């Protein structure tokens, strides 16, 4: 059966979730009209391949035209109008960006499949627990009917108190309730020990750049239903106590078993409430949203707690108190760790009004204050110290007092932003290798990781802030830099020191410092080119020569510098010497300082070399494998600048333009656009002959006269 037809047969609660998937970006009417065709296309492939996305998009417009013709024959004016409006909207929004609509449709189809799977799983669970009336706890309090049944039995017992059958009926009802509590205990463990624990692990992964974590709304619905059912059972047990007060006798089963039943249901409810108190959003500084769990002294950070038992009567009743390192005082003294306090308002009342989904939550915005190191010599560096932020509150409900407490994931507190790279490395290593929520001594003996784990996390550092992760070939190059040459890196072990502390072979900096600066370079200066897939980035020189050698002269690729600690990018191109021999030429890497004054696309488009005949030519023609340079980079270049003032003007308006030249064999390589190069020849004509015969690199400062 087609996926869309299956979705139409789901229950109302699932259909409501389905409705939320669609918007004007991809209307549900279009999904309905073209369901078979839409499901037959490979949208995931189109989302990553622009040429295929363009083809599929135009096919989509053709399918819309065909459907419009059918409505025209049926004389369905409303559908004709809607379909015409949809087509116009799609053309205006996605004609130039077909990959965007491909991503949206692919995402919707994936969410539909997940919804079908969720519904199927729910049906299976419901069938498995029909006789025990437990599955109904997970599905909108269907077990209420069973409780009403038991209430009727209680009333019958009350009417038969003076009957010989009283003892038998009482034992029977208690046996049913005992079985229900056992089944409820099983369901609760499944929710808290599996479903909620799985959500917390996914939250850890999301914090270090992994796939986004799903929301808590579904878990909140299940846990709230379970808590409501537990309170209803507790009321039923209290009615047994009322029967006992009316009449009792020697060997009365109510006296023997009711206290145990009540104790068990209260314990279940307490444990459920404690498990339901969670940190929904981990500590994060607003200026660094992509690097949570690293906070700086004196800088605002936020985090959010939530109670997954959504009782309206608890709104504005729970006062949350926050502190840092509550339980680690003795440990801190042993390690010599720094000690911190929370400044500002450290209490807040949970409510349902501040959150968009009406959840019972509280969001904190506060500062961290540095108090000073302890007198003991520290055994860990600052960026390896882990601290816990604790949230506490008390719940008073139906005569019960329950103390609730939850913790953030371990955070690193820095005092200077230059400590951010190493602090983030600590967060990556911790959350990659453990799901222990409170192991603040993790770095006293950090465990080793495998290349498979490290490779996945490294790719996330790119995919979480850009549109592209790392390819297998790029990761293999990184593995070689980290571990040296190897046939198969799978399973190879990497120590914490190797990843973050030790300098790479022949370099004066560590692997992580180098890579983190490249990530920063990509995000701030070459993001658009990276997203397009134009930057090969990580590639060995041997591999570079192997793929460029067969290509025609002028073919070039973009790669990251291996020698620049601060992060640099360069390009290598193919050219032929006088004898026709293929040669590879590269330029000195461009760093952040240079990219601040000119975009990398402008540099590539304006790059010229001066050959032995003093003719300026561009050696860059095709971006590997065969993309014309203008097609790849033209759209990212800035418009032509206004003409420079004529020479002889006021000296106060002079502007210094750096122009670096490098001599490669018989050619002068100018690293700035041709307009500047012409200025150089005009201003310093006597340099032409000297430059052609030079055998060293030089820098010239051009100043408008």
C-alpha positions as CSV (number, residue, x, y, z in Angstrom):
1,X,0.0,0.0,0.0
2,X,1.3,3.5,-0.9
3,X,2.8,5.4,2.0
4,X,0.2,8.3,1.7
5,X,-2.7,5.8,1.8
6,X,-1.3,4.2,4.9
7,X,-1.0,7.6,6.6
8,X,-4.7,8.4,5.9
9,X,-5.7,5.3,8.0
10,X,-3.9,6.4,11.1
11,X,-5.6,7.6,14.3
12,X,-6.5,11.2,14.7
13,X,-3.6,11.9,17.1
14,X,-1.1,10.8,14.4
15,X,-2.9,12.7,11.7
16,X,-2.5,15.9,13.8
17,X,1.3,15.3,13.8
18,X,1.1,14.7,10.0
19,X,-0.6,18.0,9.5
20,X,2.2,19.8,11.2
21,X,4.8,18.5,8.7
22,X,3.4,20.6,5.9
23,X,3.4,24.3,5.2
24,X,3.5,26.7,2.3
25,X,7.0,25.5,1.6
26,X,5.6,22.2,0.6
27,X,1.7,22.2,0.7
28,X,-0.2,19.2,1.8
29,X,-2.5,19.6,-1.3
30,X,0.4,18.9,-3.5
31,X,1.4,15.9,-1.5
32,X,-2.2,14.6,-1.9
33,X,-2.5,15.3,-5.6
34,X,0.8,13.8,-6.6
35,X,1.3,11.1,-3.9
36,X,2.4,8.2,-6.2
37,X,4.8,10.2,-8.2
38,X,6.3,12.0,-5.2
39,X,6.9,8.6,-3.4
40,X,8.6,7.2,-6.6
41,X,11.4,9.9,-6.7
42,X,14.8,9.7,-4.9
43,X,14.5,13.0,-3.1
44,X,17.4,12.3,-0.7
45,X,19.8,12.0,-3.7
46,X,18.4,15.1,-5.2
47,X,19.0,17.0,-2.0
48,X,22.7,16.4,-2.4
49,X,23.1,16.7,-6.2
50,X,22.0,19.9,-7.8
51,X,21.8,18.6,-11.3
52,X,19.5,15.8,-10.3
53,X,17.5,18.2,-8.1
54,X,17.0,20.5,-11.1
55,X,15.7,17.6,-13.2
56,X,13.3,16.4,-10.5
57,X,12.1,19.9,-9.9
58,X,11.2,20.4,-13.6
59,X,9.5,17.0,-13.6
60,X,7.5,18.1,-10.6
61,X,6.3,21.2,-12.5
62,X,5.4,18.9,-15.4
63,X,3.4,16.6,-13.1
64,X,1.6,19.7,-11.7
65,X,0.6,20.7,-15.3
66,X,-0.7,17.2,-16.0
67,X,-2.8,17.2,-12.8
68,X,-4.1,20.7,-13.6
69,X,-5.3,19.3,-17.0
70,X,-7.2,16.6,-15.2
71,X,-8.9,19.1,-12.9
72,X,-9.7,21.2,-16.0
73,X,-11.5,18.3,-17.6
74,X,-13.4,17.6,-14.4
75,X,-14.3,21.3,-14.2
76,X,-13.0,21.5,-10.7
77,X,-12.4,25.3,-10.3
78,X,-11.2,25.2,-6.7
79,X,-8.5,22.6,-7.3
80,X,-7.4,24.4,-10.5
81,X,-7.0,27.6,-8.5
82,X,-5.1,26.0,-5.7
83,X,-2.8,24.1,-8.1
84,X,-2.0,27.2,-10.1
85,X,-1.2,29.1,-6.9
86,X,1.1,26.2,-5.7
87,X,3.0,26.1,-9.0
88,X,3.6,29.8,-9.0
89,X,4.8,29.7,-5.4
90,X,7.2,26.8,-6.2
91,X,8.6,28.5,-9.3
92,X,9.2,31.8,-7.5
93,X,10.9,30.2,-4.5
94,X,12.8,27.1,-5.8
95,X,13.5,27.7,-9.4
96,X,17.0,28.9,-8.5
97,X,17.3,26.6,-5.5
98,X,15.9,23.2,-6.5
99,X,18.0,21.4,-3.8
100,X,16.0,23.3,-1.1
101,X,12.6,21.8,-2.2
102,X,14.3,18.4,-2.5
103,X,15.5,18.6,1.1
104,X,12.1,19.6,2.3
105,X,10.3,16.8,0.5
106,X,12.9,14.3,1.6
107,X,12.5,15.4,5.2
108,X,8.7,15.2,5.0
109,X,8.8,11.7,3.5
110,X,11.3,10.6,6.3
111,X,9.0,12.1,9.0
112,X,6.0,10.3,7.4
113,X,7.9,7.0,7.6
114,X,8.9,7.7,11.2
115,X,5.2,8.4,12.0
116,X,4.1,5.2,10.4
117,X,6.7,3.3,12.4
118,X,5.7,5.0,15.6
119,X,2.0,4.1,15.0
120,X,2.8,0.5,14.1
121,X,4.9,0.1,17.2
122,X,2.2,1.6,19.4
123,X,-0.4,-0.9,17.9
124,X,2.0,-3.8,18.7
125,X,2.6,-2.7,22.2
126,X,-1.2,-2.3,22.8
127,X,-1.9,-5.8,21.6
128,X,0.9,-7.3,23.8
129,X,-0.6,-5.8,27.0
130,X,-4.3,-6.1,26.3
131,X,-4.9,-8.7,29.0
132,X,-2.9,-6.7,31.6
133,X,-4.4,-3.3,30.7
134,X,-1.0,-1.8,30.8
135,X,-0.4,-0.6,27.2
136,X,-3.4,1.7,27.7
137,X,-1.2,3.6,30.2
138,X,1.1,4.6,27.3
139,X,-1.8,5.7,25.1
140,X,-3.9,8.5,26.5
141,X,-5.2,7.0,29.8
142,X,-7.3,4.2,28.2
143,X,-6.9,2.3,31.4
144,X,-9.4,4.6,33.1
145,X,-12.1,2.2,32.1
146,X,-10.4,-0.6,34.1
147,X,-10.2,1.6,37.1
148,X,-13.9,2.4,36.8
149,X,-14.5,-1.3,36.8
150,X,-12.5,-1.8,40.0
151,X,-14.4,1.1,41.6
152,X,-17.7,-0.8,40.9
153,X,-16.2,-3.9,42.5
154,X,-15.3,-1.9,45.5
155,X,-18.9,-0.7,45.8
156,X,-20.1,-4.3,45.5
157,X,-17.7,-5.3,48.3
158,X,-19.1,-2.5,50.5
159,X,-22.7,-4.0,49.9
160,X,-21.5,-7.5,50.7
161,X,-19.5,-6.7,53.9
162,X,-21.8,-8.9,56.1
163,X,-21.7,-11.8,53.6
164,X,-19.6,-14.9,53.7
165,X,-18.4,-14.1,50.1
166,X,-16.8,-10.9,51.3
167,X,-13.4,-12.5,52.0
168,X,-13.2,-14.1,48.5
169,X,-14.2,-10.9,46.6
170,X,-11.6,-8.8,48.5
171,X,-8.8,-11.2,47.8
172,X,-9.7,-11.3,44.2
173,X,-9.7,-7.5,43.8
174,X,-6.4,-7.2,45.6
175,X,-4.9,-9.9,43.4
176,X,-5.9,-7.9,40.3
177,X,-4.5,-4.7,41.6
178,X,-1.3,-6.4,42.6
179,X,-0.9,-7.7,39.0
180,X,-1.6,-4.3,37.6
181,X,1.0,-2.7,39.8
182,X,3.6,-5.3,38.7
183,X,2.8,-4.5,35.0
184,X,2.9,-0.8,35.7
185,X,6.3,-1.2,37.3
186,X,7.5,-2.9,34.1
187,X,6.2,-0.1,31.9
188,X,7.7,2.6,34.1
189,X,11.1,0.9,33.9
190,X,10.8,0.8,30.1
191,X,10.0,4.5,30.0
192,X,12.6,5.7,32.4
193,X,15.5,3.2,31.9
194,X,15.2,2.9,28.2
195,X,13.1,5.6,26.4
196,X,14.3,8.5,28.7
197,X,17.8,7.2,28.9
198,X,17.9,6.9,25.1
199,X,16.7,10.5,24.8
200,X,19.5,11.7,27.2
201,X,22.1,9.9,25.2
202,X,20.8,11.5,22.0
203,X,20.9,14.9,23.8
204,X,24.6,14.2,24.5
205,X,25.3,13.4,20.8
206,X,23.3,16.5,19.7
207,X,25.4,18.7,22.0
208,X,28.6,17.7,20.2
209,X,27.2,18.3,16.7
210,X,25.4,15.0,16.1
211,X,21.8,14.6,14.7
212,X,19.3,16.9,16.4
213,X,17.5,15.4,19.3
214,X,13.7,14.8,19.0
215,X,11.5,16.8,21.3
216,X,10.2,15.6,24.6
217,X,6.5,16.1,23.9
218,X,5.8,12.4,23.2
219,X,7.7,11.2,26.4
220,X,5.9,13.9,28.4
221,X,2.5,12.6,27.2
222,X,3.4,9.0,28.1
223,X,4.9,9.9,31.5
224,X,2.0,12.2,32.4
225,X,-0.5,9.5,31.6
226,X,1.3,7.0,33.7
227,X,1.5,9.4,36.6
228,X,-2.2,10.1,36.4
229,X,-3.0,6.4,36.4
230,X,-0.8,5.8,39.4
231,X,-2.7,8.5,41.4
232,X,-6.0,7.0,40.4
233,X,-4.8,3.5,41.6
234,X,-3.8,5.2,44.9
235,X,-7.3,6.5,45.3
236,X,-8.7,3.0,44.7
237,X,-6.3,1.7,47.5
238,X,-7.6,4.4,49.8
239,X,-11.1,3.2,49.3
240,X,-10.0,-0.2,50.6
241,X,-8.9,1.6,53.7
242,X,-12.4,3.1,54.0
243,X,-13.9,-0.4,53.8
244,X,-11.5,-1.5,56.6
245,X,-12.7,1.3,58.8
246,X,-16.4,0.3,58.3
247,X,-15.9,-3.3,59.1
248,X,-13.0,-5.6,59.8
249,X,-12.4,-9.1,61.2
250,X,-9.6,-11.4,62.2
251,X,-7.5,-12.4,59.2
252,X,-9.0,-9.5,57.1
253,X,-7.0,-9.5,53.8
254,X,-7.4,-5.7,53.6
255,X,-5.4,-5.2,56.8
256,X,-2.7,-7.6,55.6
257,X,-2.2,-6.4,52.0
258,X,-3.4,-2.8,51.7
259,X,-0.3,-1.1,53.3
260,X,2.0,-3.0,50.9
261,X,-0.1,-2.0,47.9
262,X,-0.1,1.7,48.9
263,X,3.7,1.7,49.6
264,X,4.4,0.2,46.2
265,X,2.2,2.7,44.3
266,X,3.7,5.7,46.2
267,X,7.2,4.4,45.5
268,X,6.4,4.1,41.8
269,X,5.0,7.6,41.7
270,X,8.0,9.1,43.6
271,X,10.5,7.4,41.3
272,X,8.6,8.5,38.2
273,X,8.5,12.2,39.4
274,X,12.3,12.1,40.1
275,X,13.1,10.6,36.7
276,X,10.7,13.1,34.9
277,X,12.8,16.1,36.1
278,X,15.3,16.7,33.3
279,X,17.5,19.3,31.8
280,X,15.8,20.0,28.4
281,X,18.5,22.5,27.2
282,X,22.1,22.2,28.4
283,X,24.1,25.2,29.5
284,X,25.2,27.3,26.5
285,X,26.5,30.8,25.9
286,X,24.2,32.7,23.4
287,X,27.3,34.0,21.5
288,X,28.5,30.4,21.0
289,X,25.3,28.3,20.3
290,X,27.3,25.6,18.4
291,X,29.5,24.9,21.5
292,X,27.3,24.2,24.5
293,X,28.6,23.0,27.8
294,X,31.5,25.5,27.7
295,X,30.8,28.6,29.8
296,X,33.0,31.6,30.5
297,X,33.2,33.4,33.8
298,X,31.3,36.7,33.8
299,X,29.4,35.8,30.6
300,X,25.7,35.1,30.5
301,X,24.7,31.5,29.7
302,X,21.3,29.8,29.6
303,X,19.8,26.5,30.2
304,X,16.3,25.0,30.7
305,X,14.8,22.4,33.0
306,X,11.5,20.6,32.5
307,X,9.2,18.4,34.5
308,X,7.7,15.7,32.2
309,X,4.7,15.2,34.5
310,X,2.4,17.9,33.2
311,X,-0.1,18.5,36.0
312,X,-1.9,21.9,35.7
313,X,-2.1,22.1,39.4
314,X,1.7,22.3,39.6
315,X,1.8,25.5,37.5
316,X,3.7,28.2,39.4
317,X,4.1,25.8,42.4
318,X,7.6,24.5,41.9
319,X,10.5,26.8,42.9
320,X,13.8,25.7,41.2
321,X,17.1,26.5,42.9
322,X,20.4,26.2,40.9
323,X,23.9,25.8,42.2
324,X,27.2,24.6,40.8
325,X,29.4,21.7,42.1
326,X,27.0,20.9,44.9
327,X,28.3,17.4,45.6
328,X,31.9,17.7,44.5
329,X,33.4,19.7,47.3
330,X,35.6,16.9,48.6
331,X,36.6,15.8,45.1
332,X,37.5,19.4,44.3
333,X,39.7,19.6,47.3
334,X,41.5,16.5,46.3
335,X,42.0,17.6,42.7
336,X,42.7,21.3,43.5
337,X,39.9,22.3,41.1
338,X,38.6,25.8,41.0
339,X,35.4,26.7,42.8
340,X,32.5,28.7,41.4
341,X,29.3,30.3,42.4
342,X,26.2,31.2,40.5
343,X,25.6,35.0,40.5
344,X,22.3,36.8,40.0
345,X,18.9,35.2,40.5
346,X,19.5,31.5,41.3
347,X,15.9,30.6,41.8
348,X,12.9,30.5,39.4
349,X,9.4,29.2,39.4
350,X,8.4,26.6,36.8
351,X,5.4,27.6,34.7
352,X,3.6,26.6,31.5
353,X,3.3,30.1,30.0
354,X,6.9,30.8,29.0
355,X,7.4,27.7,26.7
356,X,5.9,27.5,23.3
357,X,4.4,24.0,23.8
358,X,2.9,24.7,27.2
359,X,5.4,22.4,29.0
360,X,6.1,22.8,32.7
361,X,9.5,24.3,32.6
362,X,11.9,27.1,33.8
363,X,14.7,28.8,31.7
364,X,17.6,30.2,33.6
365,X,19.9,33.1,32.4
366,X,22.7,33.7,34.9
367,X,26.4,34.3,35.3
368,X,29.3,32.2,36.7
369,X,31.7,33.8,39.1
370,X,35.3,32.7,39.6
371,X,36.2,32.5,43.3
372,X,39.8,31.3,43.1
373,X,41.7,28.0,43.1
374,X,42.0,25.9,46.2
375,X,45.3,25.7,48.0
376,X,46.1,22.2,46.8
377,X,48.1,22.0,43.6
378,X,45.7,21.2,40.7
379,X,46.1,17.8,39.0
380,X,44.2,18.9,35.9
381,X,44.5,21.8,33.6
382,X,41.6,24.3,33.5
383,X,40.0,23.0,30.3
384,X,39.9,19.4,31.7
385,X,38.1,20.4,34.9
386,X,34.5,19.3,34.8
387,X,31.7,20.9,36.8
388,X,28.1,20.0,37.4
389,X,25.2,22.5,37.6
390,X,22.5,21.2,39.9
391,X,18.8,22.1,39.9
392,X,16.6,21.3,43.0
393,X,13.0,21.7,43.9
394,X,10.3,20.2,46.2
395,X,6.9,18.8,45.0
396,X,3.9,18.8,47.4
397,X,1.0,16.8,45.8
398,X,-1.9,14.9,47.3
399,X,-0.2,14.7,50.7
400,X,3.1,13.6,49.3
401,X,6.4,15.5,49.5
402,X,9.0,14.6,46.9
403,X,12.4,16.1,46.6
404,X,13.5,16.5,42.9
405,X,17.0,17.0,41.7
406,X,18.7,16.9,38.3
407,X,22.1,17.8,36.8
408,X,23.4,19.3,33.6
409,X,26.0,17.3,31.7
410,X,29.5,18.2,32.9
411,X,30.6,21.6,31.8
412,X,34.0,23.3,31.4
413,X,34.4,26.8,32.8
414,X,36.9,29.0,31.1
415,X,38.1,32.4,32.1
416,X,39.5,33.5,28.6
417,X,37.9,32.9,25.2
418,X,41.3,31.6,23.9
419,X,40.7,28.5,26.1
420,X,37.6,27.7,24.0
421,X,39.2,25.3,21.5
422,X,40.7,23.0,24.2
423,X,37.6,23.3,26.3
424,X,35.5,22.2,23.4
425,X,37.9,19.3,22.8
426,X,37.2,18.1,26.3
427,X,33.5,18.3,25.8
428,X,33.8,16.3,22.6
429,X,36.0,13.6,24.2
430,X,33.7,13.2,27.3
431,X,30.4,12.9,25.4
432,X,31.9,10.8,22.7
433,X,33.1,8.1,25.1
434,X,30.7,8.0,28.0
435,X,27.0,8.4,28.9
436,X,27.8,8.8,32.6
437,X,26.0,12.0,33.6
438,X,28.2,13.0,36.6
439,X,31.8,11.7,36.0
440,X,33.7,14.9,36.9
441,X,36.9,12.9,37.4
442,X,36.8,11.7,33.8
443,X,40.1,13.4,32.8
444,X,42.1,12.1,35.7
445,X,42.5,9.0,33.5
446,X,40.8,9.7,30.2
447,X,39.9,6.6,28.2
448,X,41.1,6.0,24.6
449,X,38.8,6.3,21.7
450,X,38.7,4.5,18.4
451,X,39.2,6.1,15.0
452,X,35.6,5.2,14.1
453,X,34.3,7.2,17.0
454,X,36.6,10.1,16.4
455,X,35.9,10.2,12.6
456,X,32.1,10.5,13.2
457,X,32.5,13.3,15.7
458,X,35.0,15.2,13.4
459,X,32.5,15.0,10.6
460,X,29.8,16.4,12.9
461,X,31.9,19.5,13.6
462,X,31.4,20.4,10.0
463,X,27.9,19.2,9.3
464,X,26.5,20.8,12.4
465,X,27.5,24.3,11.4
466,X,27.6,23.9,7.6
467,X,25.7,21.9,5.0
468,X,28.4,19.3,4.5
469,X,30.2,16.8,6.7
470,X,33.4,15.1,5.8
471,X,33.8,12.5,3.1
472,X,35.5,9.1,3.6
473,X,38.5,10.3,1.6
474,X,38.8,13.5,3.7
475,X,38.5,11.5,6.9
476,X,41.2,9.1,5.7
477,X,43.5,12.1,5.2
478,X,42.8,13.2,8.7
479,X,43.4,9.7,10.1
480,X,46.8,9.7,8.4
481,X,47.8,13.0,10.0
482,X,46.7,11.7,13.4
483,X,47.9,8.1,13.2
484,X,50.4,7.9,10.4
485,X,50.1,5.7,7.3
486,X,47.9,2.7,7.6
487,X,46.0,0.3,5.4
488,X,42.8,0.3,7.5
489,X,42.2,2.8,10.3
490,X,39.0,1.1,11.6
491,X,39.5,0.1,15.2
492,X,42.7,2.0,15.6
493,X,43.0,3.6,19.1
494,X,43.6,7.3,19.8
495,X,44.6,8.7,23.1
496,X,43.4,11.9,24.5
497,X,46.9,13.3,24.5
498,X,47.3,12.3,20.8
499,X,44.1,14.1,19.9
500,X,44.5,17.3,21.8
501,X,47.9,17.7,23.6
502,X,50.8,16.3,21.6
503,X,52.2,18.1,18.6
504,X,51.8,16.4,15.3
505,X,55.0,15.0,13.7
506,X,57.2,17.8,12.4
507,X,54.7,20.5,13.6
508,X,54.7,22.9,16.5
509,X,51.0,22.4,17.3
510,X,48.5,19.6,18.0
511,X,46.1,17.9,15.7
512,X,43.0,19.5,17.3
513,X,44.4,23.1,17.4
514,X,45.1,22.8,13.6
515,X,41.7,21.3,12.8
516,X,39.7,23.7,15.1
517,X,41.3,26.7,13.3
518,X,40.3,25.2,9.9
519,X,36.7,24.8,11.2
520,X,36.7,28.4,12.2
521,X,38.2,29.4,8.8
522,X,35.4,27.6,7.0
523,X,32.6,29.0,9.1
524,X,33.8,32.7,8.9
525,X,35.4,33.0,5.5
526,X,34.7,30.3,3.0
527,X,31.3,28.8,4.2
528,X,29.5,29.3,0.8
529,X,32.3,27.6,-1.1
530,X,32.4,24.7,1.4
531,X,28.7,24.2,1.2
532,X,28.9,24.0,-2.6
533,X,31.4,21.2,-2.3
534,X,34.1,23.3,-4.2
535,X,36.7,22.8,-1.5
536,X,38.4,19.4,-1.4
537,X,40.0,20.5,1.8
538,X,41.8,17.5,3.3
539,X,43.9,15.7,0.7
540,X,47.4,14.3,0.8
541,X,50.0,15.7,-1.7
542,X,50.3,12.2,-3.2
543,X,46.6,12.0,-3.8
544,X,46.5,15.6,-5.1
545,X,49.2,14.8,-7.7
546,X,47.4,11.5,-8.7
547,X,44.1,13.2,-9.5
548,X,45.5,16.4,-11.1
549,X,48.1,14.8,-13.3
550,X,45.7,13.4,-16.0
551,X,43.8,16.7,-16.1
552,X,44.5,19.5,-18.7
553,X,46.5,22.5,-17.8
554,X,44.6,25.1,-15.7
555,X,42.7,22.5,-13.7
556,X,43.0,23.3,-10.0
557,X,41.7,22.2,-6.6
558,X,41.3,23.9,-3.2
559,X,42.8,22.4,-0.1
560,X,43.6,23.3,3.5
561,X,47.2,24.1,4.5
562,X,48.9,21.5,6.6
563,X,51.6,23.8,7.9
564,X,49.5,26.8,9.1
565,X,48.5,26.6,12.8
566,X,46.0,29.4,12.4
567,X,44.2,27.8,9.5
568,X,45.0,28.5,5.9
569,X,43.7,27.5,2.4
570,X,45.6,27.3,-0.8
571,X,45.1,26.1,-4.4
572,X,47.2,23.8,-6.6
573,X,46.9,23.8,-10.4
574,X,48.3,21.9,-13.4
575,X,50.6,23.4,-16.0
576,X,53.0,22.3,-18.7
577,X,56.6,23.4,-18.9
578,X,58.5,24.2,-22.1
579,X,59.2,20.5,-22.7
580,X,55.5,19.6,-22.2
581,X,56.1,17.9,-18.9
582,X,53.2,18.2,-16.4
583,X,53.9,20.2,-13.3
584,X,52.0,21.1,-10.1
585,X,52.1,24.6,-8.8
586,X,50.8,25.9,-5.5
587,X,50.6,29.3,-3.7
588,X,51.4,30.2,-0.2
589,X,48.3,29.6,2.0
590,X,45.8,32.4,2.5
591,X,45.0,32.9,6.2
592,X,42.2,34.6,8.1
593,X,44.1,37.9,8.1
594,X,44.3,38.0,4.3
595,X,40.7,36.8,3.9
596,X,39.5,39.7,6.1
597,X,40.4,42.1,3.4
598,X,39.4,40.1,0.3
599,X,37.1,37.1,-0.2
600,X,38.6,33.9,-1.4
601,X,36.4,33.9,-4.5
602,X,37.7,37.3,-5.4
603,X,41.3,36.1,-5.0
604,X,40.7,33.1,-7.2
605,X,38.9,35.1,-9.9
606,X,41.7,37.8,-10.0
607,X,44.7,35.5,-9.6
608,X,47.2,36.1,-12.4
609,X,50.8,35.0,-13.2
610,X,53.3,36.9,-15.4
611,X,55.2,34.7,-17.7
612,X,58.6,35.4,-19.3
613,X,57.0,37.6,-22.0
614,X,55.5,39.9,-19.3
615,X,52.0,38.8,-20.2
616,X,49.5,38.5,-17.3
617,X,47.5,35.3,-17.6
618,X,45.3,33.3,-15.2
619,X,46.6,29.8,-14.6
620,X,43.2,28.8,-13.0
621,X,40.7,27.6,-15.6
622,X,38.7,24.6,-14.3
623,X,37.9,23.7,-10.8
624,X,38.5,20.0,-10.3
625,X,37.2,17.9,-12.0
626,X,35.9,20.2,-14.8
627,X,33.9,23.1,-13.5
628,X,34.6,26.4,-15.3
629,X,36.1,28.9,-12.8
630,X,33.6,31.7,-13.7
631,X,30.7,29.3,-13.2
632,X,31.9,28.2,-9.8
633,X,33.1,31.4,-8.2
634,X,31.7,34.3,-10.3
635,X,28.5,34.5,-8.2
636,X,30.5,34.9,-5.0
637,X,32.6,37.8,-6.2
638,X,31.9,41.3,-5.1
639,X,30.8,43.9,-7.7
640,X,33.6,45.8,-9.4
641,X,35.0,48.5,-7.0
642,X,34.9,52.2,-7.9
643,X,38.0,53.4,-9.9
644,X,41.0,54.5,-7.9
645,X,41.8,58.2,-7.9
646,X,44.1,59.5,-10.6
647,X,47.8,59.6,-9.8
648,X,49.1,62.8,-8.4
649,X,46.3,63.3,-6.0
650,X,46.5,64.4,-2.4
651,X,49.0,62.2,-0.5
652,X,46.7,62.0,2.4
653,X,44.3,59.8,0.4
654,X,46.9,57.2,-0.4
655,X,46.0,53.6,0.3
656,X,48.4,50.7,0.8
657,X,47.5,47.5,-1.0
658,X,49.6,44.4,-0.2
659,X,50.7,42.5,-3.3
660,X,52.8,39.4,-2.8
661,X,54.8,38.0,-5.7
662,X,56.5,34.6,-5.9
663,X,58.8,33.5,-8.7
664,X,58.2,29.9,-9.8
665,X,60.8,29.1,-12.5
666,X,60.4,31.8,-15.1
667,X,57.0,33.1,-14.0
668,X,56.1,35.9,-11.6
669,X,53.0,35.0,-9.5
670,X,50.9,37.9,-8.4
671,X,48.5,37.1,-5.5
672,X,46.1,39.9,-6.1
673,X,43.7,40.9,-8.8
674,X,44.9,42.1,-12.2
675,X,44.0,45.7,-11.6
676,X,46.6,45.9,-8.8
677,X,49.1,44.0,-10.9
678,X,48.8,46.6,-13.7
679,X,49.4,49.3,-11.1
680,X,52.6,47.5,-10.1
681,X,53.9,47.4,-13.6
682,X,53.0,51.0,-14.2
683,X,54.5,52.2,-11.0
684,X,57.7,50.2,-11.0
685,X,58.4,49.5,-14.7
686,X,62.1,48.8,-14.0
687,X,61.1,45.8,-12.0
688,X,59.8,43.9,-15.0
689,X,63.2,42.7,-16.2
690,X,64.5,42.1,-12.7
691,X,61.4,40.0,-11.7
692,X,61.7,37.8,-14.7
693,X,65.3,36.8,-13.8
694,X,64.8,36.7,-10.0
695,X,65.1,33.4,-8.1
696,X,63.6,34.4,-4.8
697,X,60.3,35.6,-3.3
698,X,59.7,39.2,-2.6
699,X,56.9,41.5,-1.3
700,X,56.1,44.9,-2.8
701,X,53.9,47.6,-1.2
702,X,52.0,49.5,-3.9
703,X,51.0,53.0,-2.8
704,X,48.8,55.3,-4.8
705,X,50.8,58.5,-5.5
